[in-house]
Structures are given as C-alpha cells and as structure tokens.
Amino acid sequence: MHPRLAADLARLPDLLDVTRRQATAFLDGLAERPVVQAVRAPEPVPLPASGAGLQAALQDFATRWEPGLSAGAGPRYLGFVTGGVTPAALAGDWLTAAVDQNPTSSLDAAGQQVEEEAIGWLRDLFGLSAGHQGTFVSGATMSNTVGLAIAREWLGEQLGVSPAEDGVGALGTVRVLSGSPHSSVVKGLSVLGLGRTALVPVPTLPDREAVDPAALERALREADGPCVVVANAGTVNTVDFDDLRAIAALRDRYGFWLHVDAAFGAFAALSPAHAHLVDGLDLADSLCVDLHKWLNVPYDSAVQFTRRRDLQARVFQNAAAYLGPLGDTPDPVHLTPENSRCLRALAAWFTLRAYGREGYREIVERCVACAHTLGEAVGALDGLRLLAPVRLSVVCFTLADAPTTERLAALAGRLADEVFLTPTVYAGVPALRAAFSNWRTTEEDTRLIIRALERAVRELPEPSSR
Ligand SMILES: *Cc1c(COP(=O)(O)O)cnc(C)c1O
C-alpha cells in the first residue's frame, strides 16, 4: 500500500473526526455566510504527483474552495426549489459512503430491502396505493425521463410494437400533451428520441398555469393515435396544480398514459389544508417526486413511481448472465438507466425514520406559512407587485415600475447577502421567485428577508428615462 494511504488508514477515526469538525463549522456558519458568494474561484492547480494525505486535502479545500461555496443548504437560499439537509439525512448520507453498497442486484446483501422499506414509507407519505412501485433515481429530471420512457413503451404496446426492442421509429408520430411542463420534460423527450417537438402545449386556464381540461379534451379529440399526458402538480413559477381527477376522468374516455410531475408539489399531501391540490395523485400511471427538494435530503435523490413495472423492466432490463434474473420482481439494475449506483435510499430512510409524517408536515406547513408571510409583505410594498396568489410555497413577484430583466437582476444583486432569489418570466413579465422548501427556514428568516427587500426596493435606482 502507498505510504500515504497506509498512514490515512491507520489514522482513519481521527481523520473522520477532523472531517466532522470541518463539516460542523461549515454548517454552523450557514446562517451568517452570505447566501451567494461574490468571490472569484481560485485558479486550478495541477494534479499532485505525490499526494499530501487527507488532512492536507481538507485544509486545501477549506482555504481554496470553501469560501466560494454558497449557503445553498441554509435557510435563506430561496432560488430554484432546493431544500437543505436534515440532521438525519446528513447522517444517512455519510453512512451511504461508509457502507458503500451497490443495491441494484439481489445477489448482494440487504441494500435492496432497505430501499423497498423507504419506498413503502414514501408511498405512505404521499397517500399512494400499493399499485405504485418505486425506484430511486438521481433527481426529478431522471424521474420524469424514466416515467416518459415507460410511457413510450406503453405507446408501443397500444400499437403492437416495442420501442425498447425496435427503436422509436416503430412508433410514428408521438404526442405528449401538457399545460405548463417543467423544462426537464422537454429534455427527457430529447433524450428518449421522441424529440422536443413531440410536446404539444395545451392552453391553460385564464391567469393560471394549470391546464384547461376542456382544451385538453379538444387536443385529445384531435390527436389520432395514443398519447401521453404530462400533468403538472406544482409548477415552478406559481405552484399551480392541474386538476388530476378531471384529467384521470379524460383518460377513462380517451385512453392515454398519465405521467404526473409532482417534483415538490406532492408534499402538499402532507398538509390537510393543501392536500386537495394533489387529490388524484394516485391515479397517475407514472409519477415523479424529488427528494432533494422538500424531503431535505442531500443531492442526488428522487423517486420514480409507476403502476407498470413490467413495461419499466422492458425498457431498462440489462440482461447479463451474472446479474441475476429479471423475474416478477426485477432487481433495480433492470429498472433505471444506471447499473451501479449508491445505496441512494439511505438518506431518505434516515430522515423518514427520524422525523416521520408529523415532522414533515411541520416542515411543509412552516414553509407554506413563510411563503404567505412574504407574499403578503410583497403585496403591501409600494414598488413591488405579486404576479400570482401564493398557492403553496413560491412567491412570484416583480417590480411595479419598469420590471425589466436588468432592474430585477439589480434588485436580486442587492439582496444577495441576505437571500438568494432566481429570475423567471411569468406571463411575459420578467419576475423573481422565492421558493420555500428548506427545513431550517423560519418566520424570523422571512422577516429578515422582508426588511432586506424593503431596503433594496427603496435604494434601487429609478428606471432611466429615455
Ligand atoms: C426541480 C424540478 C424538476 C427537475 O428536478 P431536478 O431534481 O433538478 O432534476 C422537474 N420538475 C419540477 C416540477 C421541478 O420542480
């Protein structure tokens, strides 16, 4: 063994302690660290010919790279839809690396069963029936892509062909109907060979991002041949929800594959006051839920649920004599794009075991309350304008006066020490959005954000008149 490796091995418990202290220091500083950092990244250095050991690597990371990291796991990073890491999720993630299991083959130990237990808990959390089977993937983009891959095979089944065997050419024209799909759906269509133009945009309800069921019915009537409908349960701009029951009723008449993207919206099921938003979620043929958002496990984690595991295995089967049989309960190796991967369930398992349904209900309800507090403040502030009612966890707003992309970027820039917001365009208007999904965020954070916002709006230069 190389002497550096041998030395690190001999000191492993010690070195893990040093690592723990460094991690703790980072986490302790999260609330004070500027939410996004303005520092420039250091210059890359060449690969060391002879390494310096773990302790030196920790030091180097702390001095060169840590100062530039954002407080993405902290309470006031409200860009995109992110979430942080609960204590139990962090422990689960550390142990994932420590045990270093590949859970995708039943020829190996109990990893697969841990994942099944976690999937069962998640099914329960979102009120799904046993008809849904789930697998862990790296994020909602992958979950949507896997769901659409199963949908593609279903289309083949309707036409008496198998795209998995014969390629997408066997399908002819494919139509994927959706009101306000997430961009990752479009990416998935490209990856799957269906093409981005397979997406048929369906009109939404007036002043809404939710699909208009009557318009969807017209589009279905016009489509010749089987279709896929992507329903959106929580859009990223205004967290609007398609009427899942109405869409499922259309499926009874028109027969399509119903994929539901509930990346973060599925968590509405945990709040009795909001559960109606995802009424009918269980009716999906395939369903996407992100876990590194509102479940607050670290990247990368999401779950893919489907009622047609047989079709899933037809797409993703990886036949090799040494990998184990496909059978009626195929190993995960036959269910997703990856063959080898980590024991991804562990962070989710730990956090669900530690905090349970009530812990998560509290997180969801607190995030929703914070979003409402901010929404009300934005609505009351001269100079800002809410672009949509706060339905769940996102506040989408703009400047009352001259809401240009540049002025909004200037506003976001003035806020960057206290809060991170990301830009968007909603109904043709440049806007900012604040998305609440981090378990650490409190009303106190929200009040701090409101004060920062009031100040930034006051100090923003007048629009230049031309
Ligand atoms: C975040 C998100 C995605 C993509 O998720 P990743 O985890 O970034 O791959 C897809 N759909 C919706 C609705 C999302 O919010």
The ligand as a Tripos MOL2 file, in Angstrom:
@<TRIPOS>MOLECULE
LIG
   15    15     1     0     0
SMALL
NO_CHARGES

@<TRIPOS>ATOM
      1 C1        -36.9570   20.6730   -9.8470 C.3       1 LIG1
      2 C2        -37.9810   20.1500  -10.7530 C.ar      1 LIG1
      3 C3        -37.6620   19.2300  -11.7540 C.ar      1 LIG1
      4 C4        -36.2310   18.8000  -12.0490 C.3       1 LIG1
      5 O1        -35.6140   18.3520  -10.9120 O.3       1 LIG1
      6 P1        -34.0550   18.0160  -10.7630 P.3       1 LIG1
      7 O2        -34.0160   17.4240   -9.4270 O.co2     1 LIG1
      8 O3        -33.3560   19.3370  -10.8780 O.co2     1 LIG1
      9 O4        -33.6740   17.0850  -11.8350 O.co2     1 LIG1
     10 C5        -38.7010   18.7220  -12.5010 C.ar      1 LIG1
     11 N1        -39.9690   19.1110  -12.3000 N.ar      1 LIG1
     12 C6        -40.3080   20.0350  -11.3720 C.ar      1 LIG1
     13 C7        -41.7310   20.4330  -11.2200 C.3       1 LIG1
     14 C8        -39.3190   20.5740  -10.5610 C.ar      1 LIG1
     15 O5        -39.6490   21.4750   -9.6360 O.3       1 LIG1
@<TRIPOS>BOND
     1     1     2 1
     2     2     3 ar
     3     2    14 ar
     4     3     4 1
     5     3    10 ar
     6     4     5 1
     7     5     6 1
     8     6     7 2
     9     6     8 1
    10     6     9 1
    11    10    11 ar
    12    11    12 ar
    13    12    13 1
    14    12    14 ar
    15    14    15 1
@<TRIPOS>SUBSTRUCTURE
     1 LIG1         1 GROUP 0 **** ****
